C-alpha cells in the first residue's frame, strides 16, 4: 500500500525539474555516500536536503506577511542580540555558526523584494514550484529500501546532522506544498504529500536516536498541517491515511533497528574517544587516582576494561530493546532519580559506569516520552480519519467512539492508559489524549505548556 502511493505520485505527479543534482549541490551527499548505490532511500533524502541548503529557500521560509514583519527597531535589536551571541562563542563555535548560517546575497534581496509584492498563497506556490525536485526525490526515496549506512570515515555526528537537516527542511517544504494543494482544491494531492513526508519521517526514525528525534520534529510539522486541513479530506483520503497510520504504528522493526544502530554509533564514538585520549584530557583530571589507574594498565588489561565498558553499554541498550518488545503502555519506565553524588569516579568500574551513562543518556526517560507522544499523535490522526469516514458514510458524527464499532485497540491510548477522549461540540467534535503528568493533554497539533521541559523539537 505504501509503495503504491509513492508510485502513483512519482508517475502521475512528475516534475520536469527531476534531474541530476549539480556538483556544487552535492557536498553532503558526496561526503556521506562516496560509493552511492542508487538503491538506498537515505541517499535520495540527503540529496533532497542538499537542494534546500540554499539561501533562496531560507528567503521563502523566512518571509512574513506585512502585519508580522519586525519593525526597524526590532531588526536592530535582533542584530545586536546575534552579535552578542557570536561574541560569547569560542573561535571554533563562531566558525561553525558562520559555516552553518546563510549569507544573504543581492539575489536574495531581489527575491525578498519580489515576494513582498505577493500574498501568502502566491509565495508558497512559487516556493513549491522552485523546489519541486526536493519533493520528487523524497518520493523517489520512499520507493527504495532504507539502509542506515554512511561513509565509515565520516566525522562523528556528520551523518546525523545531514539527515536531521534534511528532515526539517523537507518537512517544511512538504507542509507548504500540502497547503498549496489544499488551497487549490486538490485535497487528495495535499493529503498524499503529507502521507509521503510522514512515511519518510517514519523511515529515518529507524536510523538512530538522533535521527529519531529529527523524525519526531518532522512529524510535529506534518501533524500540524494535517490538523489544519482535516475538514478538506475526502472519504478515500481518510481511509488511506487510517491504513498508513496503522501500518506505521504496527511497525516495531524500525524501532529495533534504531536501538541497534544507536548502540553501534555509541560504541564507535566511545572507541574513537578512547583512542584519541579525550577522556583522559577532558573528562578525567590527570591527578585523580582513576586516571593513574587507567594509565598503568597493560594493553591486555585495557582491552579487558574496554570490553567491560562496551558490555555496560550493550546492557543498557538490551534493556531498551526489551522494553520495546513489551506492551506499549510499559515503555515509559519510572524516571530514575539522579543518584550521582557529584563526585569523580574513584575506580575503573565506576569510570566505566560513568562513561556508559553519559553516552547512553539519550535512551532514558525523556526520549521515551518523545516517542510515545508522537505515537499518540499518530493514533489521533487515525482516529480523526475514522470519525470523518463515519460522518461521510452516516451523515453525522458519532455520539461516542463505541458507536463507530472500530477495534478497541484503536481507541486505547497506552500513554495515558485510558481510552482516547472524544466529545461532540455542536456541529463539530474534539478528539484528544489525556496524556500524562509530563505531557499534559495531547491533540493532533500539540504544544507543550511553558512550564514543561519536554518541548517539541519543531517548536518555534
N, C-alpha and C positions, 0 to 999 in steps of 0.2 A: 504493500500500500504506500509506504514512504517513498520508495523509488518511483512508483507510478506518478506521484505528484511532481517529483523532480523532472521526470521525463517529459511530462506534458508542458511544464514551464519552460524547459530548455528548448524543446522543439517548437512549441507554439508561441513562445514569447521571446524570440531570439533578437538579440541586439546586433546591429551591423557593426558595432564597435568591438565585438569579441574577437580580438586578435592577440598575437603575442605581445607581451609587455616589452617596452623599450628597456635597453640595458641600464639606463640610469634610474629606472624604477624597480630594479630587481635586487637592490642591495641586500635587504634582509633575506629574501628568497635564496639568492646565490650563496649567501653566507651559511644559511642553515641547511640547504639542500644542494651541496656541490655535485652530487650524483643523483639528481632527481629522476624518479622513475616515471612520473606522469600518472601513476596508478594510486597515489595516496591522496585522499581528500584534503589532508592537512596542507599539502603543497598548494592547493588552489586557495585555501583560506588565507595563507600567508601572502600569496600573490594578490588576492583581493585587498588585503590590508595594505600592501605596498602601494596600491593605486591611490589609497586615501591618505598616504603621507604626502600631502600636497597642500600647500598654503591656500590654494583656492578652495579646497574642501573646508578648511578652517574658516575662510571668509563666509561660506554658506552657513556653516554651523553656528558661527558667532553673530550672524545677522539678527537684528531685533527690529520689531515694528517701532514706529516713531514714539509711541507712548511708553515704550520700555527702554529706550536708549538712555545711557547715562548723560548727565549734563557735563559741560566742560570742566566744572569744578570736581565732579565725581571722577572724571577721567584723570585729572591731575592727581587726585588723592590715590587712585589706583596705581599710577605710575610711581608715586613716592613709595607706596607700600611694596611694590615689586622690587624697587631698588634697595629698600631696607632689607628685604628678604635675601637678595643677592649678596649684599654686604655682610650678612650674617653667616654666609656659607663658607666652607673651606674652599681653597682653589680648585680641588678636584670636583667638589659638588657644584661649583659655579660652572665649570667646563661642561659637566654632564647636563646641567639645567639648560645651558645655552644650546647644547647639541640637540636636546630634545624639544626645544622651542621652535617656533615658526617665524622666520624673518619675513616681514611684510614688504613685498616688492611694489614697484609702481603699478604693475599689472594687477596686483591685489587691490590696490587703492582704486583703480579704474573699475574693477569688478564690484567693489563695495559701493561705489557711487552709482553704478548701474542697478544694483539690487535695491538701493534705496528708492528707486523710482517705481518699484514693483510692489504688489501686495504679497501676503504670506503664501498663498497658493501658487502664485507665479514664481516666487523664489524657490519653493520646494520642487516645483515641476522642473525648473531649469537645473536644479541640483541633481535630481534623479536622472535626467537626460544626460547630463555631463558625465556622471559617474556610473552609468548603467553597466559598464564592463565589470565593475566590482560585484554587482548583484549576479551577473551571469556566472562569474567564477564561483560564487558561493553555491549556486545551484549545481554547477558542474561538479564541485567538490562533494556535494551531498550524494551524488550518484556513485561515488567511489568508496572503497573501504577506507576506514580511518585508522591510520597507524601512527602512534605517537613515537616518532623516530626523527632525530635531527643529527647534524654533524657531531661526531664524538668529540671533536676538539673545540666546540663552541664554548664561549665563556659561560661561567655559571650564571644561570638566570636569563641568558640571552634569548633562548627559545621561548621562555616563559613571557618575557616582555613582548616579543613579536606576536605571539598568539593572543595575549591579553589586549594588546593594542588593536589587533585585527578585530577581535570580538567586539570591543566597544564601538569602533568606527563603523563596522558593518551593521551592528545593531541600530545605530542612529540613522544610517542611510536606509536600512530596511524599514524602520519606523516611518521615515519621511516618505519613502516610496509607497508604503501602505496608505498613508494619509492622502497622498495624491490620487491613488486608485479609488479609495472610498469617496473622496470629494468629487471625483469624476463619474461617480455612479458605477464603477467597476468593483463591486464589493467582493466578488469571487477572486479577482486578481489580488485585491488588497489582502484578503484572508490567506491566500496561498503564499504571498510574500512573507507574511508573518509565520506561517507554518514552516517555510523553508529556513527562516532565521532561527526559529525555535529548535528545529532539528539540528542545525549547526551548533547551537549552544549546547544541546544535549551531548553531541558527539565530542566536542572539545572538552567537555566536563569530565571525560574519561581519561584525560591526559595525566594530570597530577593535581595536587591540591591547589596550586596557583592557577592552573587552567580552570579548575572547578570554580574558583572564586571569580575568575573572569567570566565564566559561563553564567554564574549567578547574576553578575551585573548586567550581562546581555539580556538575560531573561526578564529582569526587572524592567528594562526599557520596553521589551516586547509586550509584557503583560499590561503595561500602562496603555499602550496603543490598542491592544485587544479590548481593554475595558472601555475605551472611548468610542469604539465602533461596534459594540455588541448588537446594538439595535439595527445595524445595517446588514447583519449576516442573513443569508438565505438558509432554507432548510438543509440543502445539501452541504452548505458551509458548516453548519452546526454538527452534522453527523460526521463529516470528515475530521473536524477538529477534535470531537469527542474521541474518535478512534485513535488519532495521533496521540492525544494526551494519555490514553490508556496504555498505548504501546510504550511510551516513554516512562510512565510510572512503573510498568512491569519489568523494565529492563534493569536488572541488577548486575549484568555482566560489565556494563560500563563503570559502575561504582567499584566493583572489584578490580577492574583494570586501573582505575585511578589510584586505589590503595597500593597496588603493586608498583605502579610507575613512581609514585611518591616515595615509596621505600627505596627504590633503586636510586632515585635522584638524591635522597638524603645520604645514602651510603656513599655515593660517588663524591658528594660535596664534602663529607667528613674525611674521606680518604685524601682528597685533594688538599684540604686544610691541614691535615696532619703532616702530609709530605712537605708542605711549604713552611711548616713550623709556626703557623699563625696562632695556634692555640697557646703555645708557649709564650709568644711575644705579646699577644693581645689579651688573652683571656686568663693567663696564669702568671702571677707575679713570680719572677725568676727567683725571688728569695724564699718562696714558700717551700715547705718540705716536699709537697707533692710534685713540684717542678723538678726538684733534685731527684726524686724517686724515678720520675719518667726518664730523665737523662741517664740515670745509672743502669737502666735495663739493657740487657743484651738484645741483639736482633731477634733471637728466638723469643725472649720474654716480651718484647714489644709486639711481636706478632700475636702472641697469646692474649696480651691485653687488648689489642685491636679487635681480635675475634670476640672477646667479651663485650666490647663496646658495640660491635655490629649485632651481636645476639640480643643485647638490650634494645636496640633499635627495632630489630625484627619482632621481638616480643610485643612491643607497643603497636606495631602495625598488624600483627596477628590478632591482637585484641580488637582492633578496629574492624578488621575483616570479619571476625566472628560476630561482631555487633550487627553488621550489615546482613548477616545470614539469619538473624533473629527477626521476629515481628517488628514492624517499623516503629510501633509505639515504645519499643525498648531501645531504640537507637540513641536517644538522648539520656546519657547517664547523668547521675547527680554530679554537679560541678564540684570538682576536687578543691579542697581548701589549700591555700598556699602553706605548705609545711616547711618551706625553707626558712632557716633561721638567719639568712643573710651572711652566713659565714662561708669562707672559702673552703673548698674540699681539702680534706687532710690526708686522704688515702687515694690510691689509684682507682679503687672500686667506686668511691664517692665521685671521683673525677669522671669516670665513665657514665655514671648515672646523671651527673650534671650536664654533660655533653649530649647524651641521648635525649634528655628532657628538653634542652634548648632547641635541638634540631627536629623534634617531633611535636613541638607545641602546637603546630597548625592542625593536628588531628584531634585536638581536645574539644572541650565543650562548645566554644564559640563557633567552631567550624560546623559542628553537628546542628547547631541552631540554624545556621545559614542554609544548610542542606534541607532541613525539614521545612523551613519557611517557604523556600521555593517550591518544594513538592506540594505544600499546602496550596500555594497559588495555582499550581498546575491542576490540582484537584478542583479548585474553584472554577478554573476555566472550563473544565469538563462539565461541572455542574451547571454553570451558566448555559452551556450549549444544550444540555439535556432539558433544561427549563424552557429555553427558547424553542427547541424542537417540539416539546409538548404543546406549547402555545400555538405553533403553526398547525399542528395536527388536531387540536381540540378547540381552538378558538379562544382559549382563556388560559391564564396562568394557573398552575396547580394550587390548591388551598394549602397543601403541605407536601413535603417531599415524598411521603409514602404514597400519595396519590399517583405518582408517576410510575410506580411499580418497577423501579430500577433496582439493580443488585444493591443490597445493603452495604457492601464494601465500598461503593461509590459515594455513599453518604457519610461513612465513618471517617473521622479526622484523627489520625494517630497522634498528631502534635498535642491537641487538647484532650485527647482520649474521650471525645464526645462527638455526637453527630455534627456535621456542618449545619450552620444556622440558616434558616430561610423564613422570611416574612413577606407577606403581600402588603404593599403600600399603595393604596389607591389603584391607579392604572398601571403601576409598576411593581417592583419587588426588590428585596435586598437579600443577598447571599454572602455569608462570611464565615470565618472560623473564629471561635472564641480564643484561639491561640493559647499561650501560656503566660506565666508571670513575666517572662523576659520579653516576649514579642508583643504582648497586648493583642487586641483584635486584629485579624488579618483579612483584608479584602483583596480582590484581584489586583487593584492598584494600591500597593502597600507602602506606607511610610511610617517609620518608627517615630515615636514622640521624642522631643528634645532631651528628655531625661533618661533615654535608653541607650545603652552602649553599642548594641548590635545594629549598626547602621547599614543600609543598603549601599553596596559599592557604587551604584549609579546615582546616589542622592546628590542633587546639585549643591 
